[in-house]
Amino acid sequence: MTATASLLAQFTPTRVLSSSTSTPSVYLLGTIDGQDAIVHVLKTNFNVPQVPQGEGDKEPEGIDAWGSKVREMVSFDKVLELEDNDIYRWASAWWPTNRPHPDVKLTLIYPATELHIRKYEAQQRVVVVETPEVYERVVRPYIESIPASRIQWVYNILNHEKEADKILYEDPDPQTGFLILPDLKWDQKTLATLYLSAIVFDKSIRSVRDLAKHHLPLLYNIQHAAERVVARYGLAAEAVRMFVHYQPSYYHFHVHIVALENEAYVGLHIGKAHLLNDLISLLELSDEQGPSLCQRMTWTYVVGREEALGRALCEAGVVKAG
């Protein structure tokens, strides 16, 4: 039994934090050995084999192999008829328990803090209009109050202590360098859900608010390297989105690189994702000296009222208390 399986076997659920029908997924709160734990259960995508294209693949063996893989998708242990009408039939079905591909993807957060619980709990969300003054008065102090240990997992990746075997590209320059590697949201099989992350080495860039004109070479490098990396998977630059979140899930600058077909990802919502091309344009239009447009502009985004930042904004009177 793996370490994760052993911990999951000890998980005692207490309540559902939130769920999504579009993903579909659920966040469960419980305990392991007396400490809070959160389990995220996400239904995996279909592992659809590609239709044979090459000359060799058109041979009977190639077609048969493809057909065999596709038949696995419609081979069920049990089929329960629900309804039929003319040419249409509806049913519930169960796949065999020995399927080669996993049915769900799990994320375990243990031990989970109160901040984790607030983050994933269903709650009222509010629109925040963050002026530079609000950033300096409320948001920057909040960011600076977060202990570095909260993103130790990021430093583990940058230092090759974790996930070193997954790195797809690396530029070690301390100012313009970064790593590109698969995000854990991607199963590394389904091309339509391709999801990569570019994590910079420069620790001084925490969010879009820190971007200045002298960071343009870094952003250009990320853009060009990402295009080369996705080309390995047969994707053109026009087939992916590159964007940055504000507010981000963690305050160490990183760029999301996501297949255009991956439309179910909730992080693509307006008021959350900002295209890398747009950020580059803002910096190109910025003055050579002084604050950049990214630092001078007003950013509008959505935040959970019970999240740590949401509470700080409520206490400061930026948003009305619930």
MOPEVEN-V939880 format. One record per residue. N is the residue number from 0. RES is the residue in one small letter. OMEGA is omega in whole degrees, 0 to 359 (none if undefined). NEAR is the number of other C-alpha atoms within 8 Angstrom. Layout:
# MOPEVEN-V939880
n:N res:RES omega:OMEGA near:NEAR
n:N res:RES omega:OMEGA near:NEAR
This chain:
# MOPEVEN-V939880
n:0 res:m omega:179 near:4
n:1 res:t omega:179 near:5
n:2 res:a omega:180 near:6
n:3 res:t omega:179 near:7
n:4 res:a omega:179 near:8
n:5 res:s omega:179 near:9
n:6 res:l omega:180 near:9
n:7 res:l omega:179 near:7
n:8 res:a omega:180 near:6
n:9 res:q omega:185 near:8
n:10 res:f omega:176 near:10
n:11 res:t omega:184 near:7
n:12 res:p omega:176 near:8
n:13 res:t omega:177 near:8
n:14 res:r omega:176 near:7
n:15 res:v omega:178 near:9
n:16 res:l omega:180 near:12
n:17 res:s omega:177 near:10
n:18 res:s omega:180 near:10
n:19 res:s omega:177 near:8
n:20 res:t omega:182 near:6
n:21 res:s omega:185 near:6
n:22 res:t omega:342 near:9
n:23 res:p omega:182 near:9
n:24 res:s omega:179 near:12
n:25 res:v omega:173 near:12
n:26 res:y omega:182 near:14
n:27 res:l omega:175 near:13
n:28 res:l omega:178 near:14
n:29 res:g omega:179 near:13
n:30 res:t omega:171 near:12
n:31 res:i omega:180 near:12
n:32 res:d omega:175 near:5
n:33 res:g omega:180 near:5
n:34 res:q omega:180 near:9
n:35 res:d omega:177 near:12
n:36 res:a omega:177 near:14
n:37 res:i omega:176 near:13
n:38 res:v omega:175 near:12
n:39 res:h omega:180 near:11
n:40 res:v omega:184 near:11
n:41 res:l omega:175 near:11
n:42 res:k omega:181 near:10
n:43 res:t omega:177 near:8
n:44 res:n omega:175 near:5
n:45 res:f omega:176 near:5
n:46 res:n omega:187 near:7
n:47 res:v omega:179 near:6
n:48 res:p omega:180 near:7
n:49 res:q omega:176 near:5
n:50 res:v omega:180 near:5
n:51 res:p omega:182 near:9
n:52 res:q omega:184 near:6
n:53 res:g omega:180 near:6
n:54 res:e omega:181 near:6
n:55 res:g omega:182 near:6
n:56 res:d omega:182 near:11
n:57 res:k omega:175 near:11
n:58 res:e omega:181 near:8
n:59 res:p omega:181 near:7
n:60 res:e omega:180 near:8
n:61 res:g omega:179 near:11
n:62 res:i omega:181 near:11
n:63 res:d omega:180 near:8
n:64 res:a omega:178 near:8
n:65 res:w omega:180 near:12
n:66 res:g omega:179 near:8
n:67 res:s omega:180 near:8
n:68 res:k omega:180 near:9
n:69 res:v omega:180 near:10
n:70 res:r omega:177 near:8
n:71 res:e omega:183 near:7
n:72 res:m omega:182 near:6
n:73 res:v omega:176 near:6
n:74 res:s omega:186 near:8
n:75 res:f omega:174 near:9
n:76 res:d omega:184 near:8
n:77 res:k omega:177 near:7
n:78 res:v omega:180 near:9
n:79 res:l omega:180 near:7
n:80 res:e omega:178 near:8
n:81 res:l omega:183 near:8
n:82 res:e omega:170 near:7
n:83 res:d omega:181 near:8
n:84 res:n omega:181 near:6
n:85 res:d omega:183 near:4
n:86 res:i omega:185 near:5
n:87 res:y omega:176 near:6
n:88 res:r omega:178 near:9
n:89 res:w omega:182 near:8
n:90 res:a omega:168 near:9
n:91 res:s omega:184 near:8
n:92 res:a omega:180 near:9
n:93 res:w omega:176 near:8
n:94 res:w omega:176 near:9
n:95 res:p omega:181 near:8
n:96 res:t omega:182 near:4
n:97 res:n omega:179 near:4
n:98 res:r omega:182 near:7
n:99 res:p omega:183 near:4
n:100 res:h omega:182 near:5
n:101 res:p omega:179 near:7
n:102 res:d omega:181 near:6
n:103 res:v omega:173 near:8
n:104 res:k omega:184 near:9
n:105 res:l omega:169 near:8
n:106 res:t omega:179 near:7
n:107 res:l omega:175 near:9
n:108 res:i omega:185 near:8
n:109 res:y omega:354 near:9
n:110 res:p omega:181 near:7
n:111 res:a omega:178 near:12
n:112 res:t omega:176 near:7
n:113 res:e omega:178 near:6
n:114 res:l omega:177 near:9
n:115 res:h omega:182 near:8
n:116 res:i omega:179 near:12
n:117 res:r omega:183 near:10
n:118 res:k omega:187 near:9
n:119 res:y omega:181 near:9
n:120 res:e omega:176 near:9
n:121 res:a omega:185 near:7
n:122 res:q omega:176 near:7
n:123 res:q omega:179 near:7
n:124 res:r omega:183 near:8
n:125 res:v omega:176 near:9
n:126 res:v omega:180 near:8
n:127 res:v omega:174 near:10
n:128 res:v omega:187 near:8
n:129 res:e omega:174 near:11
n:130 res:t omega:175 near:9
n:131 res:p omega:179 near:10
n:132 res:e omega:178 near:7
n:133 res:v omega:178 near:10
n:134 res:y omega:183 near:10
n:135 res:e omega:185 near:9
n:136 res:r omega:187 near:8
n:137 res:v omega:190 near:11
n:138 res:v omega:179 near:11
n:139 res:r omega:177 near:9
n:140 res:p omega:177 near:9
n:141 res:y omega:181 near:10
n:142 res:i omega:183 near:8
n:143 res:e omega:179 near:7
n:144 res:s omega:182 near:6
n:145 res:i omega:181 near:7
n:146 res:p omega:180 near:6
n:147 res:a omega:181 near:6
n:148 res:s omega:180 near:5
n:149 res:r omega:179 near:7
n:150 res:i omega:177 near:10
n:151 res:q omega:180 near:8
n:152 res:w omega:177 near:8
n:153 res:v omega:179 near:7
n:154 res:y omega:177 near:8
n:155 res:n omega:178 near:10
n:156 res:i omega:181 near:11
n:157 res:l omega:180 near:10
n:158 res:n omega:179 near:7
n:159 res:h omega:178 near:8
n:160 res:e omega:177 near:8
n:161 res:k omega:174 near:8
n:162 res:e omega:181 near:8
n:163 res:a omega:182 near:8
n:164 res:d omega:182 near:4
n:165 res:k omega:184 near:7
n:166 res:i omega:181 near:11
n:167 res:l omega:181 near:9
n:168 res:y omega:177 near:9
n:169 res:e omega:170 near:9
n:170 res:d omega:188 near:8
n:171 res:p omega:182 near:7
n:172 res:d omega:184 near:8
n:173 res:p omega:180 near:7
n:174 res:q omega:184 near:7
n:175 res:t omega:184 near:13
n:176 res:g omega:185 near:14
n:177 res:f omega:172 near:13
n:178 res:l omega:169 near:15
n:179 res:i omega:179 near:13
n:180 res:l omega:179 near:11
n:181 res:p omega:173 near:12
n:182 res:d omega:181 near:8
n:183 res:l omega:176 near:5
n:184 res:k omega:184 near:5
n:185 res:w omega:179 near:12
n:186 res:d omega:179 near:6
n:187 res:q omega:178 near:7
n:188 res:k omega:185 near:6
n:189 res:t omega:185 near:12
n:190 res:l omega:183 near:8
n:191 res:a omega:180 near:8
n:192 res:t omega:180 near:10
n:193 res:l omega:182 near:12
n:194 res:y omega:178 near:12
n:195 res:l omega:176 near:12
n:196 res:s omega:172 near:13
n:197 res:a omega:183 near:13
n:198 res:i omega:185 near:12
n:199 res:v omega:177 near:12
n:200 res:f omega:183 near:13
n:201 res:d omega:183 near:9
n:202 res:k omega:182 near:8
n:203 res:s omega:179 near:5
n:204 res:i omega:182 near:10
n:205 res:r omega:182 near:10
n:206 res:s omega:179 near:12
n:207 res:v omega:179 near:11
n:208 res:r omega:181 near:7
n:209 res:d omega:184 near:10
n:210 res:l omega:177 near:12
n:211 res:a omega:184 near:11
n:212 res:k omega:182 near:11
n:213 res:h omega:176 near:5
n:214 res:h omega:181 near:9
n:215 res:l omega:178 near:11
n:216 res:p omega:178 near:8
n:217 res:l omega:182 near:10
n:218 res:l omega:175 near:10
n:219 res:y omega:182 near:9
n:220 res:n omega:179 near:10
n:221 res:i omega:182 near:10
n:222 res:q omega:183 near:10
n:223 res:h omega:179 near:8
n:224 res:a omega:179 near:9
n:225 res:a omega:178 near:10
n:226 res:e omega:179 near:10
n:227 res:r omega:181 near:8
n:228 res:v omega:182 near:10
n:229 res:v omega:177 near:11
n:230 res:a omega:177 near:10
n:231 res:r omega:180 near:7
n:232 res:y omega:179 near:7
n:233 res:g omega:180 near:6
n:234 res:l omega:175 near:10
n:235 res:a omega:179 near:9
n:236 res:a omega:181 near:8
n:237 res:e omega:184 near:6
n:238 res:a omega:179 near:9
n:239 res:v omega:170 near:11
n:240 res:r omega:171 near:11
n:241 res:m omega:185 near:12
n:242 res:f omega:180 near:11
n:243 res:v omega:177 near:13
n:244 res:h omega:168 near:10
n:245 res:y omega:0 near:11
n:246 res:q omega:179 near:7
n:247 res:p omega:177 near:8
n:248 res:s omega:173 near:5
n:249 res:y omega:189 near:5
n:250 res:y omega:169 near:9
n:251 res:h omega:193 near:11
n:252 res:f omega:179 near:11
n:253 res:h omega:182 near:9
n:254 res:v omega:178 near:11
n:255 res:h omega:180 near:12
n:256 res:i omega:193 near:14
n:257 res:v omega:178 near:12
n:258 res:a omega:182 near:13
n:259 res:l omega:181 near:9
n:260 res:e omega:183 near:7
n:261 res:n omega:186 near:10
n:262 res:e omega:183 near:6
n:263 res:a omega:184 near:6
n:264 res:y omega:186 near:7
n:265 res:v omega:181 near:5
n:266 res:g omega:178 near:7
n:267 res:l omega:185 near:8
n:268 res:h omega:174 near:7
n:269 res:i omega:182 near:5
n:270 res:g omega:178 near:9
n:271 res:k omega:184 near:12
n:272 res:a omega:179 near:12
n:273 res:h omega:186 near:11
n:274 res:l omega:181 near:10
n:275 res:l omega:179 near:12
n:276 res:n omega:180 near:7
n:277 res:d omega:178 near:8
n:278 res:l omega:177 near:10
n:279 res:i omega:180 near:11
n:280 res:s omega:178 near:8
n:281 res:l omega:180 near:11
n:282 res:l omega:178 near:14
n:283 res:e omega:180 near:8
n:284 res:l omega:181 near:7
n:285 res:s omega:176 near:10
n:286 res:d omega:179 near:8
n:287 res:e omega:181 near:5
n:288 res:q omega:177 near:4
n:289 res:g omega:182 near:5
n:290 res:p omega:178 near:10
n:291 res:s omega:176 near:13
n:292 res:l omega:178 near:10
n:293 res:c omega:181 near:14
n:294 res:q omega:184 near:12
n:295 res:r omega:187 near:8
n:296 res:m omega:174 near:8
n:297 res:t omega:179 near:8
n:298 res:w omega:178 near:7
n:299 res:t omega:182 near:9
n:300 res:y omega:181 near:12
n:301 res:v omega:179 near:10
n:302 res:v omega:176 near:11
n:303 res:g omega:184 near:11
n:304 res:r omega:182 near:12
n:305 res:e omega:175 near:10
n:306 res:e omega:183 near:11
n:307 res:a omega:179 near:8
n:308 res:l omega:179 near:9
n:309 res:g omega:178 near:11
n:310 res:r omega:179 near:10
n:311 res:a omega:180 near:10
n:312 res:l omega:177 near:12
n:313 res:c omega:181 near:12
n:314 res:e omega:180 near:8
n:315 res:a omega:179 near:8
n:316 res:g omega:179 near:8
n:317 res:v omega:173 near:9
n:318 res:v omega:182 near:9
n:319 res:k omega:177 near:6
n:320 res:a omega:183 near:6
n:321 res:g omega:none near:3
